Amino acid sequence: MLVTREADYAIRCVLEVARHGRVSAARVAEIQGISPTFLGKIVQSLARAGILSTRRGVGGGVSLALPLESITVLRVIEAVEGPLCLNDCVADPPQCPQLDTCPVYPFLERAQGALKELLTVNLSELMRGPQATDELSAELRELRSEDLPVPSTNGASAPVVIAGGEL
């Protein structure tokens, strides 16, 4: 799974708004080096999702619509990308007629669940800096082979090793 540039910018935008309180989208675009037009589209998506609040005119700008502690990385990503889905078979509802016989489906279902759980880190934790990132990396390392079995071609499960804390 690739986190798109739009999702990356959305996370950076929300963090920047949190740092400044009410701020203009143009200022966020300038600070973060994002095209103002592209950021405008992202801000609209985040406002529709209830993450940001926008106000025009004197004293206007962009502000958080929720406490930072209640905004997760997953919520921001899904605000601009739609529901997180590693494959059609793990969509809601599943989009594959072979779920009952597919050896990969159980792995993808658990991997998506683990990824969603990790992405529920709230943005206030990310604002704390490297310590919070280190704690998240430690959580990733804890997801070891016993958590994510991979079906092998002979029907037995083989362990998945998550190296360096990455899925």
Secondary structure as UniProt FT lines:
FT   HELIX           5..20
FT   HELIX           25..32
FT   HELIX           36..48
FT   TURN            49..50
FT   STRAND          52..55
FT   TURN            58..59
FT   STRAND          61..64
FT   HELIX           68..70
FT   HELIX           73..81
FT   HELIX           88..90
FT   TURN            97..101
FT   HELIX           105..118
FT   TURN            119..120
FT   HELIX           123..127
FT   HELIX           130..142
FT   TURN            145..147
FT   STRAND          149..151
FT   TURN            153..154
FT   STRAND          157..159
FT   HELIX           163..165
//
